[in-house]
Amino acid sequence: MSRVWFRRRSAGFGVTPCSWEGWILTILAMLLVAAVVLVGPGIRDNLLRPLFVVLGLALVLLPYGLIARARSSAS
């Protein structure tokens, strides 16, 4: 079994980082989410703005969730 980056939370739903790799991945995902949210309002086209934000968040959070699930003790 590969090394665990995330562990099951003691209360609530989900996992939390427990290694430096998990923390780096979490911080990187947070920075990418912030970038998508900050760049989104700068798009002038009213149709492209929500599409950019939704797709941008999906492209950041979906891989993060899949990696966190694969590298956790909860899976």
C-alpha positions as CSV (number, residue, x, y, z in Angstrom):
1,M,0.0,0.0,0.0
2,S,1.3,3.5,-0.8
3,R,2.0,6.0,1.9
4,V,-1.1,7.9,3.3
5,W,-1.3,11.6,2.6
6,F,-4.7,12.2,4.2
7,R,-6.4,10.6,7.2
8,R,-10.1,10.3,8.1
9,R,-11.4,13.2,10.2
10,S,-12.2,12.5,13.8
11,A,-15.5,14.4,13.5
12,G,-17.4,15.3,10.4
13,F,-17.1,14.3,6.8
14,G,-14.0,13.9,4.7
15,V,-10.3,13.7,5.2
16,T,-7.5,16.0,6.4
17,P,-3.8,16.2,5.4
18,C,-1.4,14.3,7.6
19,S,1.8,14.5,5.6
20,W,3.8,17.2,3.9
21,E,2.6,15.9,0.5
22,G,-1.0,16.3,1.6
23,W,-0.4,19.8,2.8
24,I,1.4,20.8,-0.4
25,L,-1.5,19.4,-2.5
26,T,-4.0,21.2,-0.3
27,I,-2.2,24.6,-0.4
28,L,-1.7,24.3,-4.2
29,A,-5.4,23.5,-4.6
30,M,-6.3,26.5,-2.4
31,L,-4.1,28.8,-4.4
32,L,-5.5,27.6,-7.7
33,V,-9.1,28.1,-6.4
34,A,-8.2,31.6,-5.3
35,A,-6.7,32.3,-8.8
36,V,-9.8,31.1,-10.6
37,V,-12.1,33.2,-8.3
38,L,-9.9,36.3,-8.7
39,V,-9.5,36.0,-12.4
40,G,-13.1,35.2,-13.1
41,P,-14.6,38.7,-12.6
42,G,-12.1,40.1,-15.0
43,I,-13.6,38.3,-17.9
44,R,-15.8,40.8,-19.7
45,D,-18.1,38.4,-21.6
46,N,-21.1,37.6,-19.4
47,L,-21.4,34.1,-20.9
48,L,-17.8,33.1,-20.5
49,R,-17.4,34.4,-16.9
50,P,-19.5,31.8,-15.1
51,L,-18.4,29.1,-17.5
52,F,-14.7,29.9,-16.7
53,V,-15.4,29.9,-13.0
54,V,-17.4,26.6,-13.0
55,L,-15.0,24.8,-15.2
56,G,-11.9,26.2,-13.5
57,L,-13.2,25.1,-10.1
58,A,-14.1,21.7,-11.4
59,L,-10.6,21.3,-13.0
60,V,-9.0,22.1,-9.7
61,L,-11.3,20.4,-7.1
62,L,-12.1,17.2,-9.0
63,P,-8.5,16.0,-9.3
64,Y,-7.8,17.2,-5.7
65,G,-10.7,15.1,-4.4
66,L,-9.7,12.0,-6.4
67,I,-6.0,12.3,-5.2
68,A,-7.2,12.8,-1.6
69,R,-9.4,9.8,-1.8
70,A,-6.7,7.6,-3.4
71,R,-4.1,8.7,-0.9
72,S,-6.2,8.5,2.2
73,S,-6.8,5.9,4.9
74,A,-10.5,6.3,4.4
75,S,-10.6,4.6,1.0
